[in-house]
Amino acid sequence: MSTLTDTAPTRSRALSTTAPNPRPFRLVRHSLALAKRSLIKTWRTPEALIDVTLQPVLFLIIFVYVFGGAVAGSTHDYLQFLLPGILAQTIATGAIAIGVNLNTDIAKGIFDRFRSLPIPRSAPLVGAVLGDVVRYVIVTVSTLAIGYVMGFRIDTDPFRAIAGCLLAVLFALCLSWLPVLVSMKVRTAGAVQGVMFALIMPLSFASNVFVGADTLPGWMQAFVDVNPMTHLVASVRGLFLGTPLGNHVWWTLAWCAGFVAVFMPLALRAYRKKI
């Protein structure tokens, strides 16, 4: 009897040391597992990558060779100016796909299965966002590759060039919480795409993506100056070409933090209500 009573506290301590991981670690573990699911899904449907592989190629060819001579007087000079903007625009529009995919999965009942699993409620959304990083890396590589074929050259060092790429990927990663939120609010995948294009297109064209901000009408420049796309493009141009950076990098990072701080909680709240 004494042996049993003496070993009871020891068993209690042993059980306490094998308790489940704290909630943050569970969230990270399950989110990474679901991110792997997203990567496998992307690998099995490569046609879903057309928007991040073919779109930057078409945009660069059309704008450089059709408008380059008229806008900049030289297609090469315009290519040097345009490529950072096309990278920013394409990587932002590439974030729309996550909203479309999530809305489709919800309609198919896949998230009902997730709800029955012993995982944190937010893990499917966090995992989907993390899994989309591969798409943003692909669009960055494909844009730079076609740019180099056309004659684009980075004028700074490799460290600044990599920093510019990472900043663009980070921007898209943070912005992706907006289409996640939209996918929780609208009924169809087509509606997600329509709403997001209506939001992204003004940010792309009312900016310094295609022309210098100082050439735009005065009434538009007030919006251009605070446009997050403007700060991203100016940052990438500075890191790629050595143009003055000013405080554009800090503004871009501030916008990234703002996207996450605003849209992530709203998306998670809408998800809990919808599922």
DAFENPE-V766662 format. One record per residue. RES is the residue in three letters. SS is DSSP state (H for helix, E for strand, L for the rest). OMEGA is omega as a letter, one per 20 degrees, with the letter a starting at -180 (none if undefined). D_FIRST is the distance of its C-alpha to the first C-alpha in Angstrom with 2 decimals. Layout:
{{RES,SS,OMEGA,D_FIRST} {RES,SS,OMEGA,D_FIRST}}
This chain:
{{MET,L,a,0.00} {SER,H,r,3.76} {THR,H,r,5.35} {LEU,H,a,5.29} {THR,H,a,6.41} {ASP,H,a,8.62} {THR,H,a,10.19} {ALA,H,r,11.09} {PRO,H,r,14.05} {THR,H,r,15.13} {ARG,H,r,15.45} {SER,H,r,17.34} {ARG,H,r,19.63} {ALA,H,r,20.26} {LEU,H,a,21.25} {SER,H,a,23.49} {THR,H,r,25.31} {THR,L,r,26.13} {ALA,L,a,27.54} {PRO,L,r,31.04} {ASN,L,r,34.06} {PRO,L,a,35.84} {ARG,H,a,38.65} {PRO,H,a,41.55} {PHE,H,r,40.14} {ARG,H,r,39.54} {LEU,H,r,43.12} {VAL,H,a,44.53} {ARG,H,a,42.68} {HIS,H,r,43.69} {SER,H,r,47.20} {LEU,H,r,47.78} {ALA,H,r,46.66} {LEU,H,r,49.15} {ALA,H,r,51.77} {LYS,H,r,51.44} {ARG,H,r,52.12} {SER,H,r,55.30} {LEU,H,r,56.41} {ILE,H,r,55.99} {LYS,H,r,57.97} {THR,H,r,60.70} {TRP,H,a,60.82} {ARG,H,r,61.33} {THR,L,a,64.07} {PRO,H,r,66.27} {GLU,H,r,69.07} {ALA,H,a,67.05} {LEU,H,a,67.96} {ILE,H,a,71.69} {ASP,H,a,71.74} {VAL,H,r,70.34} {THR,H,a,72.40} {LEU,H,a,75.73} {GLN,H,r,76.23} {PRO,H,r,76.57} {VAL,H,a,78.96} {LEU,H,a,81.18} {PHE,H,a,81.16} {LEU,H,a,82.12} {ILE,H,a,84.88} {ILE,H,a,86.37} {PHE,H,a,86.34} {VAL,H,a,87.38} {TYR,H,r,90.21} {VAL,H,a,91.42} {PHE,H,a,91.11} {GLY,H,a,90.72} {GLY,H,a,94.44} {ALA,H,a,95.23} {VAL,H,a,92.37} {ALA,H,a,92.28} {GLY,L,a,95.44} {SER,L,r,93.44} {THR,H,r,90.80} {HIS,H,r,89.07} {ASP,H,a,88.95} {TYR,H,r,87.62} {LEU,H,r,84.96} {GLN,H,a,83.75} {PHE,H,a,83.65} {LEU,H,a,82.25} {LEU,H,r,79.37} {PRO,H,r,76.89} {GLY,H,r,77.75} {ILE,H,r,77.32} {LEU,H,a,73.94} {ALA,H,a,72.84} {GLN,H,a,74.29} {THR,H,a,72.88} {ILE,H,r,69.39} {ALA,H,r,69.42} {THR,H,r,70.68} {GLY,H,r,68.16} {ALA,L,a,65.41} {ILE,H,a,66.72} {ALA,H,a,65.23} {ILE,H,r,61.64} {GLY,H,r,62.57} {VAL,H,a,64.33} {ASN,H,r,61.44} {LEU,H,r,58.83} {ASN,H,r,61.01} {THR,H,r,61.49} {ASP,H,r,57.78} {ILE,H,r,57.12} {ALA,H,r,59.89} {LYS,H,r,58.39} {GLY,L,a,54.98} {ILE,H,a,53.19} {PHE,H,r,51.68} {ASP,H,r,50.27} {ARG,H,r,48.16} {PHE,H,a,47.06} {ARG,H,a,46.03} {SER,L,a,43.59} {LEU,L,r,41.87} {PRO,L,r,38.95} {ILE,L,r,41.28} {PRO,L,a,42.77} {ARG,L,a,45.81} {SER,L,a,48.14} {ALA,H,r,47.21} {PRO,H,r,49.94} {LEU,H,r,52.66} {VAL,H,r,51.54} {GLY,H,r,51.18} {ALA,H,r,54.65} {VAL,H,a,56.20} {LEU,H,a,54.63} {GLY,H,a,55.74} {ASP,L,r,59.32} {VAL,H,a,59.59} {VAL,H,r,60.81} {ARG,H,a,63.74} {TYR,H,r,64.76} {VAL,H,a,64.68} {ILE,H,a,66.81} {VAL,H,r,69.40} {THR,H,a,69.64} {VAL,H,a,70.17} {SER,H,r,72.63} {THR,H,r,74.67} {LEU,H,a,75.01} {ALA,H,r,75.79} {ILE,H,r,78.66} {GLY,H,r,79.81} {TYR,H,r,80.13} {VAL,H,a,82.04} {MET,H,r,84.42} {GLY,L,r,84.89} {PHE,L,r,82.34} {ARG,L,r,81.27} {ILE,L,a,78.70} {ASP,L,a,80.48} {THR,L,a,77.49} {ASP,L,a,74.84} {PRO,H,a,71.93} {PHE,H,r,69.38} {ARG,H,r,71.25} {ALA,H,r,71.79} {ILE,H,r,68.07} {ALA,H,r,67.40} {GLY,H,r,69.87} {CYS,H,a,68.17} {LEU,H,r,64.71} {LEU,H,r,66.09} {ALA,H,r,67.58} {VAL,H,r,64.33} {LEU,H,r,62.39} {PHE,H,r,64.98} {ALA,H,r,64.64} {LEU,H,r,60.85} {CYS,H,r,60.89} {LEU,H,a,63.78} {SER,H,r,61.97} {TRP,H,r,59.92} {LEU,H,r,63.19} {PRO,H,r,63.69} {VAL,H,r,59.99} {LEU,H,a,60.65} {VAL,H,a,63.85} {SER,H,r,62.10} {MET,H,a,59.78} {LYS,H,a,62.76} {VAL,L,a,65.36} {ARG,L,a,65.27} {THR,L,r,66.59} {ALA,H,r,66.49} {GLY,H,r,70.27} {ALA,H,r,70.02} {VAL,H,a,67.61} {GLN,H,a,70.16} {GLY,H,a,73.03} {VAL,H,a,71.42} {MET,H,r,70.28} {PHE,H,r,73.68} {ALA,H,r,75.27} {LEU,H,a,73.06} {ILE,H,a,73.25} {MET,H,r,76.97} {PRO,H,r,78.24} {LEU,H,a,75.91} {SER,H,a,77.34} {PHE,H,r,81.03} {ALA,L,a,81.24} {SER,L,r,80.14} {ASN,L,a,81.34} {VAL,L,a,80.22} {PHE,L,r,83.72} {VAL,L,r,86.06} {GLY,L,a,85.98} {ALA,H,a,84.80} {ASP,H,r,88.04} {THR,H,a,90.09} {LEU,L,r,88.46} {PRO,L,a,90.05} {GLY,H,a,89.42} {TRP,H,r,87.74} {MET,H,a,85.22} {GLN,H,r,84.43} {ALA,H,r,82.45} {PHE,H,a,79.95} {VAL,H,a,80.16} {ASP,H,a,79.24} {VAL,H,a,75.89} {ASN,L,r,75.23} {PRO,H,r,71.98} {MET,H,r,73.71} {THR,H,a,76.43} {HIS,H,r,74.01} {LEU,H,a,72.19} {VAL,H,r,75.49} {ALA,H,r,76.85} {SER,H,a,73.67} {VAL,H,r,73.76} {ARG,H,r,77.51} {GLY,H,a,77.02} {LEU,H,r,74.25} {PHE,H,a,76.24} {LEU,H,r,79.79} {GLY,L,r,79.58} {THR,L,a,81.06} {PRO,L,a,80.17} {LEU,L,a,76.60} {GLY,L,r,76.89} {ASN,L,a,73.78} {HIS,H,r,73.45} {VAL,H,a,70.20} {TRP,H,r,68.57} {TRP,H,r,69.88} {THR,H,r,68.55} {LEU,H,r,65.06} {ALA,H,r,65.30} {TRP,H,r,66.24} {CYS,H,r,63.30} {ALA,H,r,60.92} {GLY,H,r,62.70} {PHE,H,a,62.39} {VAL,H,a,58.62} {ALA,H,a,58.20} {VAL,H,a,60.29} {PHE,H,a,60.03} {MET,H,r,56.42} {PRO,H,r,54.90} {LEU,H,r,57.58} {ALA,H,r,56.93} {LEU,H,r,53.17} {ARG,H,r,53.80} {ALA,H,r,56.35} {TYR,H,r,54.01} {ARG,H,r,51.23} {LYS,H,a,53.82} {LYS,H,a,55.34} {ILE,L,none,52.28}}
